[in-house]
Amino acid sequence: MAAYCIFEVTFSERGWRREYVPPTLELIAKHGGKPLAGAEPEKLEGGRAAPTMVILIEFPTVEAAKAWYNDPDYKPLAALRLSHADGEGLVVKGF
């Protein structure tokens, strides 16, 4: 069953993304993942501030999503992201 990683991220500058995005995309593909969306969201409802960006990544299973996120090669990339951005990361099972 497919699984989806959803990241809501807020950052003030974007320069760090040049170091982060290309190798992260390679690791996502390594684990069978496919980026579906990554853009500034348009707010429809709710009281909290919208994040700078929402990222949606599809994986074949929850296990594959967790394998990507826990991949030792991703750890320094996650640390880079976390040092420049605040946000939430979730994984959910598809229907």
PDB file of N, CA, C and O in Angstrom:
ATOM      1  N   MET A   1       0.837  -1.170   0.000  1.00  0.00           N
ATOM      2  CA  MET A   1       0.000   0.000   0.000  1.00  0.00           C
ATOM      3  C   MET A   1       0.887   1.239   0.000  1.00  0.00           C
ATOM      4  O   MET A   1       1.837   1.325   0.778  1.00  0.00           O
ATOM      5  N   ALA A   2       0.584   2.181  -0.856  1.00  0.00           N
ATOM      6  CA  ALA A   2       1.374   3.409  -0.966  1.00  0.00           C
ATOM      7  C   ALA A   2       1.362   4.185   0.346  1.00  0.00           C
ATOM      8  O   ALA A   2       0.433   4.076   1.146  1.00  0.00           O
ATOM      9  N   ALA A   3       2.404   4.960   0.542  1.00  0.00           N
ATOM     10  CA  ALA A   3       2.524   5.832   1.703  1.00  0.00           C
ATOM     11  C   ALA A   3       2.989   7.197   1.224  1.00  0.00           C
ATOM     12  O   ALA A   3       3.641   7.318   0.187  1.00  0.00           O
ATOM     13  N   TYR A   4       2.651   8.202   1.977  1.00  0.00           N
ATOM     14  CA  TYR A   4       2.957   9.575   1.587  1.00  0.00           C
ATOM     15  C   TYR A   4       3.653  10.296   2.724  1.00  0.00           C
ATOM     16  O   TYR A   4       3.179  10.289   3.860  1.00  0.00           O
ATOM     17  N   CYS A   5       4.778  10.918   2.413  1.00  0.00           N
ATOM     18  CA  CYS A   5       5.465  11.797   3.355  1.00  0.00           C
ATOM     19  C   CYS A   5       5.024  13.219   3.040  1.00  0.00           C
ATOM     20  O   CYS A   5       5.036  13.657   1.890  1.00  0.00           O
ATOM     21  N   ILE A   6       4.643  13.913   4.079  1.00  0.00           N
ATOM     22  CA  ILE A   6       4.200  15.296   3.947  1.00  0.00           C
ATOM     23  C   ILE A   6       5.068  16.140   4.865  1.00  0.00           C
ATOM     24  O   ILE A   6       5.158  15.886   6.066  1.00  0.00           O
ATOM     25  N   PHE A   7       5.697  17.134   4.290  1.00  0.00           N
ATOM     26  CA  PHE A   7       6.502  18.053   5.070  1.00  0.00           C
ATOM     27  C   PHE A   7       5.948  19.456   4.900  1.00  0.00           C
ATOM     28  O   PHE A   7       5.769  19.933   3.779  1.00  0.00           O
ATOM     29  N   GLU A   8       5.676  20.114   6.023  1.00  0.00           N
ATOM     30  CA  GLU A   8       5.304  21.513   6.034  1.00  0.00           C
ATOM     31  C   GLU A   8       6.513  22.256   6.593  1.00  0.00           C
ATOM     32  O   GLU A   8       6.900  22.028   7.739  1.00  0.00           O
ATOM     33  N   VAL A   9       7.106  23.132   5.807  1.00  0.00           N
ATOM     34  CA  VAL A   9       8.373  23.755   6.168  1.00  0.00           C
ATOM     35  C   VAL A   9       8.263  25.270   6.053  1.00  0.00           C
ATOM     36  O   VAL A   9       7.680  25.798   5.105  1.00  0.00           O
ATOM     37  N   THR A  10       8.836  25.956   7.037  1.00  0.00           N
ATOM     38  CA  THR A  10       8.923  27.412   6.986  1.00  0.00           C
ATOM     39  C   THR A  10      10.392  27.797   7.100  1.00  0.00           C
ATOM     40  O   THR A  10      11.081  27.385   8.033  1.00  0.00           O
ATOM     41  N   PHE A  11      10.863  28.586   6.150  1.00  0.00           N
ATOM     42  CA  PHE A  11      12.241  29.054   6.175  1.00  0.00           C
ATOM     43  C   PHE A  11      12.287  30.495   5.696  1.00  0.00           C
ATOM     44  O   PHE A  11      11.391  30.971   4.999  1.00  0.00           O
ATOM     45  N   SER A  12      13.362  31.178   6.091  1.00  0.00           N
ATOM     46  CA  SER A  12      13.471  32.595   5.752  1.00  0.00           C
ATOM     47  C   SER A  12      14.351  32.841   4.536  1.00  0.00           C
ATOM     48  O   SER A  12      14.211  33.867   3.869  1.00  0.00           O
ATOM     49  N   GLU A  13      15.246  31.923   4.243  1.00  0.00           N
ATOM     50  CA  GLU A  13      16.082  32.054   3.047  1.00  0.00           C
ATOM     51  C   GLU A  13      16.183  30.693   2.369  1.00  0.00           C
ATOM     52  O   GLU A  13      15.967  29.658   3.000  1.00  0.00           O
ATOM     53  N   ARG A  14      16.508  30.704   1.094  1.00  0.00           N
ATOM     54  CA  ARG A  14      16.442  29.477   0.302  1.00  0.00           C
ATOM     55  C   ARG A  14      17.792  28.966  -0.206  1.00  0.00           C
ATOM     56  O   ARG A  14      17.839  27.922  -0.855  1.00  0.00           O
ATOM     57  N   GLY A  15      18.880  29.667   0.069  1.00  0.00           N
ATOM     58  CA  GLY A  15      20.178  29.302  -0.479  1.00  0.00           C
ATOM     59  C   GLY A  15      20.631  27.888  -0.157  1.00  0.00           C
ATOM     60  O   GLY A  15      21.270  27.243  -0.988  1.00  0.00           O
ATOM     61  N   TRP A  16      20.317  27.399   1.016  1.00  0.00           N
ATOM     62  CA  TRP A  16      20.731  26.063   1.445  1.00  0.00           C
ATOM     63  C   TRP A  16      20.122  24.961   0.593  1.00  0.00           C
ATOM     64  O   TRP A  16      20.640  23.844   0.560  1.00  0.00           O
ATOM     65  N   ARG A  17      19.034  25.260  -0.092  1.00  0.00           N
ATOM     66  CA  ARG A  17      18.335  24.237  -0.878  1.00  0.00           C
ATOM     67  C   ARG A  17      19.178  23.720  -2.041  1.00  0.00           C
ATOM     68  O   ARG A  17      18.967  22.598  -2.499  1.00  0.00           O
ATOM     69  N   ARG A  18      20.130  24.520  -2.527  1.00  0.00           N
ATOM     70  CA  ARG A  18      21.008  24.056  -3.616  1.00  0.00           C
ATOM     71  C   ARG A  18      21.822  22.836  -3.191  1.00  0.00           C
ATOM     72  O   ARG A  18      22.091  21.948  -4.000  1.00  0.00           O
ATOM     73  N   GLU A  19      22.210  22.799  -1.919  1.00  0.00           N
ATOM     74  CA  GLU A  19      22.957  21.660  -1.384  1.00  0.00           C
ATOM     75  C   GLU A  19      22.035  20.500  -1.014  1.00  0.00           C
ATOM     76  O   GLU A  19      22.461  19.345  -1.004  1.00  0.00           O
ATOM     77  N   TYR A  20      20.801  20.799  -0.717  1.00  0.00           N
ATOM     78  CA  TYR A  20      19.876  19.816  -0.172  1.00  0.00           C
ATOM     79  C   TYR A  20      19.077  19.060  -1.234  1.00  0.00           C
ATOM     80  O   TYR A  20      18.975  17.835  -1.173  1.00  0.00           O
ATOM     81  N   VAL A  21      18.522  19.764  -2.187  1.00  0.00           N
ATOM     82  CA  VAL A  21      17.545  19.156  -3.092  1.00  0.00           C
ATOM     83  C   VAL A  21      18.132  18.060  -3.990  1.00  0.00           C
ATOM     84  O   VAL A  21      17.590  16.954  -3.988  1.00  0.00           O
ATOM     85  N   PRO A  22      19.209  18.296  -4.757  1.00  0.00           N
ATOM     86  CA  PRO A  22      19.669  17.228  -5.675  1.00  0.00           C
ATOM     87  C   PRO A  22      19.993  15.896  -4.990  1.00  0.00           C
ATOM     88  O   PRO A  22      19.511  14.859  -5.447  1.00  0.00           O
ATOM     89  N   PRO A  23      20.796  15.881  -3.903  1.00  0.00           N
ATOM     90  CA  PRO A  23      21.070  14.574  -3.300  1.00  0.00           C
ATOM     91  C   PRO A  23      19.847  13.966  -2.609  1.00  0.00           C
ATOM     92  O   PRO A  23      19.720  12.744  -2.535  1.00  0.00           O
ATOM     93  N   THR A  24      18.954  14.809  -2.109  1.00  0.00           N
ATOM     94  CA  THR A  24      17.740  14.293  -1.486  1.00  0.00           C
ATOM     95  C   THR A  24      16.851  13.612  -2.517  1.00  0.00           C
ATOM     96  O   THR A  24      16.280  12.557  -2.241  1.00  0.00           O
ATOM     97  N   LEU A  25      16.728  14.203  -3.703  1.00  0.00           N
ATOM     98  CA  LEU A  25      15.944  13.582  -4.767  1.00  0.00           C
ATOM     99  C   LEU A  25      16.528  12.228  -5.164  1.00  0.00           C
ATOM    100  O   LEU A  25      15.781  11.288  -5.437  1.00  0.00           O
ATOM    101  N   GLU A  26      17.849  12.122  -5.197  1.00  0.00           N
ATOM    102  CA  GLU A  26      18.493  10.843  -5.518  1.00  0.00           C
ATOM    103  C   GLU A  26      18.162   9.786  -4.465  1.00  0.00           C
ATOM    104  O   GLU A  26      17.880   8.636  -4.802  1.00  0.00           O
ATOM    105  N   LEU A  27      18.198  10.178  -3.194  1.00  0.00           N
ATOM    106  CA  LEU A  27      17.897   9.220  -2.127  1.00  0.00           C
ATOM    107  C   LEU A  27      16.426   8.827  -2.116  1.00  0.00           C
ATOM    108  O   LEU A  27      16.096   7.678  -1.820  1.00  0.00           O
ATOM    109  N   ILE A  28      15.551   9.752  -2.430  1.00  0.00           N
ATOM    110  CA  ILE A  28      14.129   9.428  -2.529  1.00  0.00           C
ATOM    111  C   ILE A  28      13.926   8.366  -3.605  1.00  0.00           C
ATOM    112  O   ILE A  28      13.215   7.384  -3.386  1.00  0.00           O
ATOM    113  N   ALA A  29      14.546   8.559  -4.764  1.00  0.00           N
ATOM    114  CA  ALA A  29      14.436   7.592  -5.857  1.00  0.00           C
ATOM    115  C   ALA A  29      15.036   6.239  -5.466  1.00  0.00           C
ATOM    116  O   ALA A  29      14.497   5.192  -5.824  1.00  0.00           O
ATOM    117  N   LYS A  30      16.138   6.261  -4.741  1.00  0.00           N
ATOM    118  CA  LYS A  30      16.794   5.028  -4.285  1.00  0.00           C
ATOM    119  C   LYS A  30      15.831   4.157  -3.482  1.00  0.00           C
ATOM    120  O   LYS A  30      15.923   2.930  -3.519  1.00  0.00           O
ATOM    121  N   HIS A  31      14.917   4.784  -2.761  1.00  0.00           N
ATOM    122  CA  HIS A  31      13.970   4.056  -1.916  1.00  0.00           C
ATOM    123  C   HIS A  31      12.594   3.912  -2.563  1.00  0.00           C
ATOM    124  O   HIS A  31      11.610   3.610  -1.888  1.00  0.00           O
ATOM    125  N   GLY A  32      12.535   4.131  -3.880  1.00  0.00           N
ATOM    126  CA  GLY A  32      11.290   3.924  -4.617  1.00  0.00           C
ATOM    127  C   GLY A  32      10.308   5.070  -4.509  1.00  0.00           C
ATOM    128  O   GLY A  32       9.140   4.930  -4.873  1.00  0.00           O
ATOM    129  N   GLY A  33      10.777   6.208  -4.009  1.00  0.00           N
ATOM    130  CA  GLY A  33       9.891   7.351  -3.825  1.00  0.00           C
ATOM    131  C   GLY A  33       9.773   8.223  -5.053  1.00  0.00           C
ATOM    132  O   GLY A  33      10.604   8.175  -5.960  1.00  0.00           O
ATOM    133  N   LYS A  34       8.722   9.021  -5.059  1.00  0.00           N
ATOM    134  CA  LYS A  34       8.461   9.921  -6.178  1.00  0.00           C
ATOM    135  C   LYS A  34       7.885  11.220  -5.616  1.00  0.00           C
ATOM    136  O   LYS A  34       6.813  11.211  -5.010  1.00  0.00           O
ATOM    137  N   PRO A  35       8.600  12.354  -5.816  1.00  0.00           N
ATOM    138  CA  PRO A  35       8.047  13.631  -5.380  1.00  0.00           C
ATOM    139  C   PRO A  35       6.792  13.965  -6.185  1.00  0.00           C
ATOM    140  O   PRO A  35       6.796  13.883  -7.413  1.00  0.00           O
ATOM    141  N   LEU A  36       5.725  14.341  -5.491  1.00  0.00           N
ATOM    142  CA  LEU A  36       4.469  14.671  -6.153  1.00  0.00           C
ATOM    143  C   LEU A  36       4.198  16.173  -6.151  1.00  0.00           C
ATOM    144  O   LEU A  36       3.596  16.695  -7.090  1.00  0.00           O
ATOM    145  N   ALA A  37       4.634  16.866  -5.115  1.00  0.00           N
ATOM    146  CA  ALA A  37       4.377  18.302  -5.022  1.00  0.00           C
ATOM    147  C   ALA A  37       5.428  18.934  -4.122  1.00  0.00           C
ATOM    148  O   ALA A  37       5.939  18.307  -3.194  1.00  0.00           O
ATOM    149  N   GLY A  38       5.731  20.173  -4.415  1.00  0.00           N
ATOM    150  CA  GLY A  38       6.645  20.951  -3.590  1.00  0.00           C
ATOM    151  C   GLY A  38       6.510  22.413  -3.967  1.00  0.00           C
ATOM    152  O   GLY A  38       7.149  22.881  -4.909  1.00  0.00           O
ATOM    153  N   ALA A  39       5.680  23.130  -3.232  1.00  0.00           N
ATOM    154  CA  ALA A  39       5.413  24.521  -3.581  1.00  0.00           C
ATOM    155  C   ALA A  39       4.853  25.260  -2.378  1.00  0.00           C
ATOM    156  O   ALA A  39       4.488  24.658  -1.368  1.00  0.00           O
ATOM    157  N   GLU A  40       4.795  26.573  -2.511  1.00  0.00           N
ATOM    158  CA  GLU A  40       4.150  27.396  -1.497  1.00  0.00           C
ATOM    159  C   GLU A  40       2.648  27.109  -1.551  1.00  0.00           C
ATOM    160  O   GLU A  40       2.041  27.183  -2.619  1.00  0.00           O
ATOM    161  N   PRO A  41       2.054  26.786  -0.412  1.00  0.00           N
ATOM    162  CA  PRO A  41       0.632  26.433  -0.431  1.00  0.00           C
ATOM    163  C   PRO A  41      -0.268  27.661  -0.498  1.00  0.00           C
ATOM    164  O   PRO A  41       0.118  28.757  -0.094  1.00  0.00           O
ATOM    165  N   GLU A  42      -1.445  27.458  -1.004  1.00  0.00           N
ATOM    166  CA  GLU A  42      -2.497  28.468  -0.957  1.00  0.00           C
ATOM    167  C   GLU A  42      -3.433  28.062   0.175  1.00  0.00           C
ATOM    168  O   GLU A  42      -4.023  26.982   0.150  1.00  0.00           O
ATOM    169  N   LYS A  43      -3.559  28.920   1.148  1.00  0.00           N
ATOM    170  CA  LYS A  43      -4.347  28.597   2.333  1.00  0.00           C
ATOM    171  C   LYS A  43      -5.837  28.641   2.028  1.00  0.00           C
ATOM    172  O   LYS A  43      -6.334  29.599   1.437  1.00  0.00           O
ATOM    173  N   LEU A  44      -6.543  27.590   2.440  1.00  0.00           N
ATOM    174  CA  LEU A  44      -7.986  27.508   2.253  1.00  0.00           C
ATOM    175  C   LEU A  44      -8.748  27.735   3.559  1.00  0.00           C
ATOM    176  O   LEU A  44      -9.833  28.318   3.556  1.00  0.00           O
ATOM    177  N   GLU A  45      -8.173  27.270   4.682  1.00  0.00           N
ATOM    178  CA  GLU A  45      -8.858  27.423   5.958  1.00  0.00           C
ATOM    179  C   GLU A  45      -7.879  27.236   7.095  1.00  0.00           C
ATOM    180  O   GLU A  45      -6.734  26.836   6.885  1.00  0.00           O
ATOM    181  N   GLY A  46      -8.339  27.530   8.311  1.00  0.00           N
ATOM    182  CA  GLY A  46      -7.541  27.308   9.508  1.00  0.00           C
ATOM    183  C   GLY A  46      -6.967  28.587  10.070  1.00  0.00           C
ATOM    184  O   GLY A  46      -6.859  29.600   9.379  1.00  0.00           O
ATOM    185  N   GLY A  47      -6.599  28.521  11.340  1.00  0.00           N
ATOM    186  CA  GLY A  47      -6.124  29.696  12.034  1.00  0.00           C
ATOM    187  C   GLY A  47      -4.621  29.857  12.096  1.00  0.00           C
ATOM    188  O   GLY A  47      -4.135  30.956  12.361  1.00  0.00           O
ATOM    189  N   ARG A  48      -3.866  28.792  11.858  1.00  0.00           N
ATOM    190  CA  ARG A  48      -2.416  28.933  11.954  1.00  0.00           C
ATOM    191  C   ARG A  48      -1.828  29.466  10.656  1.00  0.00           C
ATOM    192  O   ARG A  48      -2.435  29.363   9.589  1.00  0.00           O
ATOM    193  N   ALA A  49      -0.648  30.031  10.769  1.00  0.00           N
ATOM    194  CA  ALA A  49       0.032  30.575   9.589  1.00  0.00           C
ATOM    195  C   ALA A  49       0.402  29.441   8.628  1.00  0.00           C
ATOM    196  O   ALA A  49       0.788  28.353   9.056  1.00  0.00           O
ATOM    197  N   ALA A  50       0.280  29.706   7.352  1.00  0.00           N
ATOM    198  CA  ALA A  50       0.670  28.720   6.333  1.00  0.00           C
ATOM    199  C   ALA A  50       2.192  28.615   6.289  1.00  0.00           C
ATOM    200  O   ALA A  50       2.883  29.617   6.475  1.00  0.00           O
ATOM    201  N   PRO A  51       2.723  27.417   6.046  1.00  0.00           N
ATOM    202  CA  PRO A  51       4.171  27.269   5.910  1.00  0.00           C
ATOM    203  C   PRO A  51       4.661  27.881   4.605  1.00  0.00           C
ATOM    204  O   PRO A  51       3.873  28.190   3.711  1.00  0.00           O
ATOM    205  N   THR A  52       5.970  28.050   4.510  1.00  0.00           N
ATOM    206  CA  THR A  52       6.587  28.551   3.284  1.00  0.00           C
ATOM    207  C   THR A  52       6.400  27.558   2.144  1.00  0.00           C
ATOM    208  O   THR A  52       6.187  27.947   0.996  1.00  0.00           O
ATOM    209  N   MET A  53       6.483  26.262   2.476  1.00  0.00           N
ATOM    210  CA  MET A  53       6.433  25.229   1.449  1.00  0.00           C
ATOM    211  C   MET A  53       5.818  23.958   2.014  1.00  0.00           C
ATOM    212  O   MET A  53       6.001  23.634   3.187  1.00  0.00           O
ATOM    213  N   VAL A  54       5.093  23.248   1.171  1.00  0.00           N
ATOM    214  CA  VAL A  54       4.595  21.914   1.496  1.00  0.00           C
ATOM    215  C   VAL A  54       5.168  20.962   0.460  1.00  0.00           C
ATOM    216  O   VAL A  54       5.111  21.219  -0.743  1.00  0.00           O
ATOM    217  N   ILE A  55       5.727  19.849   0.953  1.00  0.00           N
ATOM    218  CA  ILE A  55       6.320  18.838   0.079  1.00  0.00           C
ATOM    219  C   ILE A  55       5.536  17.538   0.270  1.00  0.00           C
ATOM    220  O   ILE A  55       5.258  17.137   1.399  1.00  0.00           O
ATOM    221  N   LEU A  56       5.187  16.895  -0.821  1.00  0.00           N
ATOM    222  CA  LEU A  56       4.473  15.622  -0.791  1.00  0.00           C
ATOM    223  C   LEU A  56       5.271  14.610  -1.601  1.00  0.00           C
ATOM    224  O   LEU A  56       5.567  14.833  -2.775  1.00  0.00           O
ATOM    225  N   ILE A  57       5.619  13.491  -0.959  1.00  0.00           N
ATOM    226  CA  ILE A  57       6.422  12.453  -1.600  1.00  0.00           C
ATOM    227  C   ILE A  57       5.690  11.130  -1.460  1.00  0.00           C
ATOM    228  O   ILE A  57       5.272  10.766  -0.360  1.00  0.00           O
ATOM    229  N   GLU A  58       5.531  10.407  -2.559  1.00  0.00           N
ATOM    230  CA  GLU A  58       4.898   9.086  -2.543  1.00  0.00           C
ATOM    231  C   GLU A  58       5.962   8.002  -2.480  1.00  0.00           C
ATOM    232  O   GLU A  58       6.968   8.067  -3.186  1.00  0.00           O
ATOM    233  N   PHE A  59       5.733   7.002  -1.630  1.00  0.00           N
ATOM    234  CA  PHE A  59       6.588   5.825  -1.530  1.00  0.00           C
ATOM    235  C   PHE A  59       5.714   4.589  -1.701  1.00  0.00           C
ATOM    236  O   PHE A  59       4.505   4.656  -1.481  1.00  0.00           O
ATOM    237  N   PRO A  60       6.302   3.467  -2.087  1.00  0.00           N
ATOM    238  CA  PRO A  60       5.495   2.260  -2.274  1.00  0.00           C
ATOM    239  C   PRO A  60       4.901   1.726  -0.972  1.00  0.00           C
ATOM    240  O   PRO A  60       3.837   1.106  -0.983  1.00  0.00           O
ATOM    241  N   THR A  61       5.585   1.966   0.151  1.00  0.00           N
ATOM    242  CA  THR A  61       5.117   1.482   1.458  1.00  0.00           C
ATOM    243  C   THR A  61       5.595   2.435   2.546  1.00  0.00           C
ATOM    244  O   THR A  61       6.475   3.266   2.318  1.00  0.00           O
ATOM    245  N   VAL A  62       5.006   2.305   3.726  1.00  0.00           N
ATOM    246  CA  VAL A  62       5.485   3.070   4.885  1.00  0.00           C
ATOM    247  C   VAL A  62       6.931   2.685   5.190  1.00  0.00           C
ATOM    248  O   VAL A  62       7.749   3.535   5.542  1.00  0.00           O
ATOM    249  N   GLU A  63       7.232   1.406   5.052  1.00  0.00           N
ATOM    250  CA  GLU A  63       8.598   0.938   5.329  1.00  0.00           C
ATOM    251  C   GLU A  63       9.609   1.598   4.403  1.00  0.00           C
ATOM    252  O   GLU A  63      10.700   1.965   4.840  1.00  0.00           O
ATOM    253  N   ALA A  64       9.259   1.754   3.126  1.00  0.00           N
ATOM    254  CA  ALA A  64      10.164   2.418   2.183  1.00  0.00           C
ATOM    255  C   ALA A  64      10.342   3.890   2.555  1.00  0.00           C
ATOM    256  O   ALA A  64      11.446   4.426   2.459  1.00  0.00           O
ATOM    257  N   ALA A  65       9.266   4.540   2.976  1.00  0.00           N
ATOM    258  CA  ALA A  65       9.356   5.941   3.396  1.00  0.00           C
ATOM    259  C   ALA A  65      10.277   6.082   4.597  1.00  0.00           C
ATOM    260  O   ALA A  65      11.118   6.980   4.641  1.00  0.00           O
ATOM    261  N   LYS A  66      10.118   5.202   5.562  1.00  0.00           N
ATOM    262  CA  LYS A  66      10.966   5.252   6.754  1.00  0.00           C
ATOM    263  C   LYS A  66      12.412   4.901   6.419  1.00  0.00           C
ATOM    264  O   LYS A  66      13.340   5.460   7.004  1.00  0.00           O
ATOM    265  N   ALA A  67      12.607   3.974   5.477  1.00  0.00           N
ATOM    266  CA  ALA A  67      13.972   3.620   5.057  1.00  0.00           C
ATOM    267  C   ALA A  67      14.665   4.824   4.438  1.00  0.00           C
ATOM    268  O   ALA A  67      15.849   5.049   4.689  1.00  0.00           O
ATOM    269  N   TRP A  68      13.943   5.606   3.627  1.00  0.00           N
ATOM    270  CA  TRP A  68      14.525   6.844   3.075  1.00  0.00           C
ATOM    271  C   TRP A  68      14.871   7.799   4.200  1.00  0.00           C
ATOM    272  O   TRP A  68      15.999   8.285   4.281  1.00  0.00           O
ATOM    273  N   TYR A  69      13.906   8.073   5.073  1.00  0.00           N
ATOM    274  CA  TYR A  69      14.118   9.065   6.118  1.00  0.00           C
ATOM    275  C   TYR A  69      15.250   8.664   7.060  1.00  0.00           C
ATOM    276  O   TYR A  69      15.981   9.524   7.551  1.00  0.00           O
ATOM    277  N   ASN A  70      15.399   7.366   7.316  1.00  0.00           N
ATOM    278  CA  ASN A  70      16.434   6.874   8.229  1.00  0.00           C
ATOM    279  C   ASN A  70      17.723   6.466   7.533  1.00  0.00           C
ATOM    280  O   ASN A  70      18.648   5.989   8.191  1.00  0.00           O
ATOM    281  N   ASP A  71      17.806   6.642   6.223  1.00  0.00           N
ATOM    282  CA  ASP A  71      19.017   6.298   5.469  1.00  0.00           C
ATOM    283  C   ASP A  71      20.194   7.117   6.023  1.00  0.00           C
ATOM    284  O   ASP A  71      20.085   8.337   6.145  1.00  0.00           O
ATOM    285  N   PRO A  72      21.302   6.471   6.354  1.00  0.00           N
ATOM    286  CA  PRO A  72      22.457   7.205   6.879  1.00  0.00           C
ATOM    287  C   PRO A  72      22.935   8.329   5.950  1.00  0.00           C
ATOM    288  O   PRO A  72      23.470   9.334   6.420  1.00  0.00           O
ATOM    289  N   ASP A  73      22.747   8.165   4.644  1.00  0.00           N
ATOM    290  CA  ASP A  73      23.143   9.220   3.709  1.00  0.00           C
ATOM    291  C   ASP A  73      22.212  10.432   3.767  1.00  0.00           C
ATOM    292  O   ASP A  73      22.589  11.530   3.359  1.00  0.00           O
ATOM    293  N   TYR A  74      20.993  10.225   4.278  1.00  0.00           N
ATOM    294  CA  TYR A  74      20.059  11.345   4.398  1.00  0.00           C
ATOM    295  C   TYR A  74      20.274  12.142   5.686  1.00  0.00           C
ATOM    296  O   TYR A  74      19.919  13.319   5.740  1.00  0.00           O
ATOM    297  N   LYS A  75      20.839  11.534   6.707  1.00  0.00           N
ATOM    298  CA  LYS A  75      20.996  12.200   8.003  1.00  0.00           C
ATOM    299  C   LYS A  75      21.660  13.568   7.898  1.00  0.00           C
ATOM    300  O   LYS A  75      21.132  14.521   8.471  1.00  0.00           O
ATOM    301  N   PRO A  76      22.796  13.724   7.197  1.00  0.00           N
ATOM    302  CA  PRO A  76      23.388  15.063   7.109  1.00  0.00           C
ATOM    303  C   PRO A  76      22.522  16.041   6.315  1.00  0.00           C
ATOM    304  O   PRO A  76      22.545  17.244   6.573  1.00  0.00           O
ATOM    305  N   LEU A  77      21.764  15.528   5.355  1.00  0.00           N
ATOM    306  CA  LEU A  77      20.867  16.393   4.585  1.00  0.00           C
ATOM    307  C   LEU A  77      19.698  16.856   5.448  1.00  0.00           C
ATOM    308  O   LEU A  77      19.295  18.018   5.387  1.00  0.00           O
ATOM    309  N   ALA A  78      19.157  15.946   6.250  1.00  0.00           N
ATOM    310  CA  ALA A  78      18.090  16.324   7.176  1.00  0.00           C
ATOM    311  C   ALA A  78      18.608  17.357   8.171  1.00  0.00           C
ATOM    312  O   ALA A  78      17.902  18.313   8.491  1.00  0.00           O
ATOM    313  N   ALA A  79      19.824  17.176   8.659  1.00  0.00           N
ATOM    314  CA  ALA A  79      20.408  18.145   9.590  1.00  0.00           C
ATOM    315  C   ALA A  79      20.548  19.513   8.929  1.00  0.00           C
ATOM    316  O   ALA A  79      20.310  20.537   9.570  1.00  0.00           O
ATOM    317  N   LEU A  80      20.929  19.539   7.661  1.00  0.00           N
ATOM    318  CA  LEU A  80      21.023  20.800   6.920  1.00  0.00           C
ATOM    319  C   LEU A  80      19.659  21.472   6.851  1.00  0.00           C
ATOM    320  O   LEU A  80      19.530  22.662   7.135  1.00  0.00           O
ATOM    321  N   ARG A  81      18.647  20.707   6.475  1.00  0.00           N
ATOM    322  CA  ARG A  81      17.286  21.257   6.396  1.00  0.00           C
ATOM    323  C   ARG A  81      16.826  21.770   7.750  1.00  0.00           C
ATOM    324  O   ARG A  81      16.300  22.878   7.851  1.00  0.00           O
ATOM    325  N   LEU A  82      17.022  20.974   8.782  1.00  0.00           N
ATOM    326  CA  LEU A  82      16.558  21.346  10.108  1.00  0.00           C
ATOM    327  C   LEU A  82      17.299  22.555  10.676  1.00  0.00           C
ATOM    328  O   LEU A  82      16.775  23.253  11.544  1.00  0.00           O
ATOM    329  N   SER A  83      18.502  22.800  10.197  1.00  0.00           N
ATOM    330  CA  SER A  83      19.248  23.973  10.679  1.00  0.00           C
ATOM    331  C   SER A  83      18.778  25.263  10.007  1.00  0.00           C
ATOM    332  O   SER A  83      19.134  26.353  10.454  1.00  0.00           O
ATOM    333  N   HIS A  84      17.989  25.154   8.947  1.00  0.00           N
ATOM    334  CA  HIS A  84      17.516  26.337   8.217  1.00  0.00           C
ATOM    335  C   HIS A  84      15.999  26.453   8.152  1.00  0.00           C
ATOM    336  O   HIS A  84      15.477  27.432   7.619  1.00  0.00           O
ATOM    337  N   ALA A  85      15.291  25.470   8.683  1.00  0.00           N
ATOM    338  CA  ALA A  85      13.839  25.469   8.522  1.00  0.00           C
ATOM    339  C   ALA A  85      13.160  24.850   9.737  1.00  0.00           C
ATOM    340  O   ALA A  85      13.694  23.945  10.378  1.00  0.00           O
ATOM    341  N   ASP A  86      11.993  25.353  10.031  1.00  0.00           N
ATOM    342  CA  ASP A  86      11.123  24.756  11.044  1.00  0.00           C
ATOM    343  C   ASP A  86       9.968  24.092  10.321  1.00  0.00           C
ATOM    344  O   ASP A  86       9.564  24.530   9.244  1.00  0.00           O
ATOM    345  N   GLY A  87       9.447  23.050  10.906  1.00  0.00           N
ATOM    346  CA  GLY A  87       8.300  22.429  10.262  1.00  0.00           C
ATOM    347  C   GLY A  87       7.920  21.117  10.885  1.00  0.00           C
ATOM    348  O   GLY A  87       8.388  20.743  11.960  1.00  0.00           O
ATOM    349  N   GLU A  88       7.062  20.437  10.182  1.00  0.00           N
ATOM    350  CA  GLU A  88       6.541  19.138  10.590  1.00  0.00           C
ATOM    351  C   GLU A  88       6.754  18.150   9.450  1.00  0.00           C
ATOM    352  O   GLU A  88       6.636  18.503   8.277  1.00  0.00           O
ATOM    353  N   GLY A  89       7.066  16.921   9.805  1.00  0.00           N
ATOM    354  CA  GLY A  89       7.175  15.856   8.825  1.00  0.00           C
ATOM    355  C   GLY A  89       6.299  14.680   9.261  1.00  0.00           C
ATOM    356  O   GLY A  89       6.349  14.248  10.413  1.00  0.00           O
ATOM    357  N   LEU A  90       5.509  14.178   8.337  1.00  0.00           N
ATOM    358  CA  LEU A  90       4.568  13.100   8.631  1.00  0.00           C
ATOM    359  C   LEU A  90       4.649  12.028   7.562  1.00  0.00           C
ATOM    360  O   LEU A  90       5.039  12.298   6.426  1.00  0.00           O
ATOM    361  N   VAL A  91       4.277  10.809   7.930  1.00  0.00           N
ATOM    362  CA  VAL A  91       4.077   9.760   6.942  1.00  0.00           C
ATOM    363  C   VAL A  91       2.699   9.173   7.199  1.00  0.00           C
ATOM    364  O   VAL A  91       2.326   8.906   8.342  1.00  0.00           O
ATOM    365  N   VAL A  92       1.940   8.973   6.110  1.00  0.00           N
ATOM    366  CA  VAL A  92       0.587   8.416   6.205  1.00  0.00           C
ATOM    367  C   VAL A  92       0.426   7.327   5.161  1.00  0.00           C
ATOM    368  O   VAL A  92       1.005   7.396   4.077  1.00  0.00           O
ATOM    369  N   LYS A  93      -0.376   6.308   5.504  1.00  0.00           N
ATOM    370  CA  LYS A  93      -0.705   5.251   4.558  1.00  0.00           C
ATOM    371  C   LYS A  93      -1.761   5.763   3.588  1.00  0.00           C
ATOM    372  O   LYS A  93      -2.657   6.518   3.966  1.00  0.00           O
ATOM    373  N   GLY A  94      -1.642   5.342   2.344  1.00  0.00           N
ATOM    374  CA  GLY A  94      -2.665   5.660   1.352  1.00  0.00           C
ATOM    375  C   GLY A  94      -3.855   4.731   1.511  1.00  0.00           C
ATOM    376  O   GLY A  94      -3.847   3.814   2.332  1.00  0.00           O
ATOM    377  N   PHE A  95      -4.871   4.986   0.712  1.00  0.00           N
ATOM    378  CA  PHE A  95      -6.084   4.146   0.746  1.00  0.00           C
ATOM    379  C   PHE A  95      -5.847   2.864   0.003  1.00  0.00           C
ATOM    380  O   PHE A  95      -6.743   2.025  -0.083  1.00  0.00           O
TER     381      PHE A  95
END
